[in-house]
Amino acid sequence: MRKFVTVINCMDGRVQKPVIGYLSAKFSADFVDMITEPGPNKILAENKDHTIIQSIKRRIKISVDNHKSKHIAIVGHYDCAGNPVDEKIHIQQIREAIKVIQSWDLDVNVIGLWINQDWQVEEVRPSHSGKLFSKN
């Protein structure tokens, strides 16, 4: 059986390859189901646009139910046109977005990723850890 993971990523083409490479390696995945929106970490963190959030949730459920994905990543990135805020705000939004996704009780592992100015992937630590990123 082929292994899938799921990512809620920005539509920005610059972040697709680094995220796919990172998740494929981290979870030994054969495929990465890509759900894209401009600035998805903001959309989920603010939890206001219920139409888009329901669309994201529906697509995640397809990945989880049909492809048996057990891991979901939410991504924020440097120089995001859909969410032009500084890195600290992105990290806060990623952490909030993780909580929103976890509240859906999908029985999956949820992680946050930050794509820095060098287009490298950094895993966002939970807010209680005191550090922004884990070592890759």
C-alpha positions as CSV (number, residue, x, y, z in Angstrom):
1,M,0.0,0.0,0.0
2,R,1.3,3.4,-1.0
3,K,1.8,5.9,1.9
4,F,0.2,9.4,1.7
5,V,0.6,12.5,3.8
6,T,-1.4,15.7,3.5
7,V,-0.3,19.3,3.4
8,I,-2.3,22.5,3.6
9,N,0.1,24.8,1.7
10,C,0.2,28.2,0.2
11,M,-0.5,28.3,-3.6
12,D,2.9,29.9,-4.1
13,G,4.9,27.7,-6.4
14,R,8.2,28.4,-4.6
15,V,7.2,26.4,-1.6
16,Q,5.8,23.3,-3.3
17,K,9.1,21.4,-3.9
18,P,10.7,22.0,-0.5
19,V,7.5,21.0,1.3
20,I,7.0,17.8,-0.8
21,G,10.6,16.8,-0.3
22,Y,10.6,17.4,3.5
23,L,7.3,15.6,4.1
24,S,8.2,12.7,1.8
25,A,11.5,12.2,3.7
26,K,10.1,12.8,7.2
27,F,7.2,10.4,6.9
28,S,8.6,8.0,4.2
29,A,5.6,9.0,2.0
30,D,5.1,8.0,-1.5
31,F,2.7,10.8,-2.2
32,V,1.8,14.2,-0.8
33,D,-1.8,15.3,-1.1
34,M,-1.6,19.1,-1.6
35,I,-4.4,21.4,-0.5
36,T,-3.5,25.0,-1.5
37,E,-4.9,28.4,-0.6
38,P,-3.2,31.8,-0.4
39,G,-2.0,32.2,3.2
40,P,-3.7,29.1,4.6
41,N,-2.1,29.5,8.1
42,K,-3.9,32.9,8.4
43,I,-7.2,31.5,7.1
44,L,-7.2,28.6,9.7
45,A,-5.8,30.7,12.5
46,E,-8.4,33.4,12.2
47,N,-11.2,30.8,11.8
48,K,-13.5,33.4,10.1
49,D,-14.0,32.3,6.5
50,H,-16.2,29.3,7.1
51,T,-16.7,28.6,3.4
52,I,-12.9,28.2,2.7
53,I,-12.4,26.4,6.0
54,Q,-15.1,23.9,5.2
55,S,-13.5,23.4,1.8
56,I,-10.1,22.7,3.4
57,K,-11.7,20.3,5.8
58,R,-13.6,18.5,3.1
59,R,-10.4,18.0,1.1
60,I,-8.5,16.8,4.2
61,K,-11.2,14.3,4.8
62,I,-10.8,12.9,1.3
63,S,-7.1,12.5,1.9
64,V,-7.6,10.9,5.3
65,D,-10.5,8.7,4.4
66,N,-9.6,7.6,0.9
67,H,-5.8,7.8,0.9
68,K,-5.4,6.8,4.6
69,S,-3.2,9.8,5.3
70,K,-2.0,9.9,9.0
71,H,-0.1,13.1,8.9
72,I,-1.1,16.7,8.1
73,A,1.2,19.7,7.8
74,I,0.1,23.3,7.8
75,V,2.6,25.7,6.1
76,G,3.5,29.4,6.3
77,H,6.3,30.9,4.4
78,Y,8.6,33.9,3.9
79,D,7.4,36.5,1.4
80,C,3.8,35.3,1.3
81,A,1.7,37.5,-1.0
82,G,-1.5,36.1,0.5
83,N,-0.5,36.7,4.1
84,P,2.2,39.5,4.1
85,V,3.1,39.6,7.8
86,D,6.3,39.0,9.6
87,E,7.7,35.7,10.6
88,K,6.6,35.9,14.2
89,I,3.0,36.4,13.2
90,H,3.2,33.5,10.7
91,I,4.6,31.2,13.5
92,Q,1.7,32.2,15.8
93,Q,-0.8,31.6,13.0
94,I,0.7,28.2,12.3
95,R,0.4,27.2,15.9
96,E,-3.2,28.4,16.0
97,A,-4.0,26.6,12.7
98,I,-2.6,23.4,14.2
99,K,-5.1,23.7,17.1
100,V,-8.0,24.3,14.7
101,I,-7.1,21.2,12.7
102,Q,-6.6,19.1,15.8
103,S,-10.1,20.2,17.0
104,W,-11.6,18.3,14.0
105,D,-10.8,14.9,15.6
106,L,-9.4,13.3,12.5
107,D,-7.1,10.9,14.4
108,V,-4.0,12.3,12.6
109,N,-0.7,13.8,13.5
110,V,-0.6,17.6,12.8
111,I,2.6,19.5,12.4
112,G,3.5,23.1,11.4
113,L,6.1,24.1,8.9
114,W,7.8,27.4,8.2
115,I,9.6,28.0,4.9
116,N,12.3,30.5,5.5
117,Q,13.9,33.1,3.2
118,D,16.3,30.4,1.8
119,W,13.3,28.2,1.0
120,Q,14.3,25.7,3.6
121,V,11.8,23.9,5.7
122,E,11.7,24.4,9.5
123,E,9.3,22.5,11.7
124,V,7.4,24.8,14.1
125,R,7.6,23.7,17.7
126,P,4.5,23.8,20.0
127,S,4.2,27.2,21.7
128,H,5.0,25.7,25.2
129,S,8.5,24.6,24.1
130,G,10.0,28.1,24.2
131,K,11.8,27.7,20.9
132,L,10.4,28.5,17.4
133,F,11.8,25.6,15.4
134,S,13.0,22.1,15.9
135,K,16.3,21.0,14.5
136,N,16.1,19.3,11.1
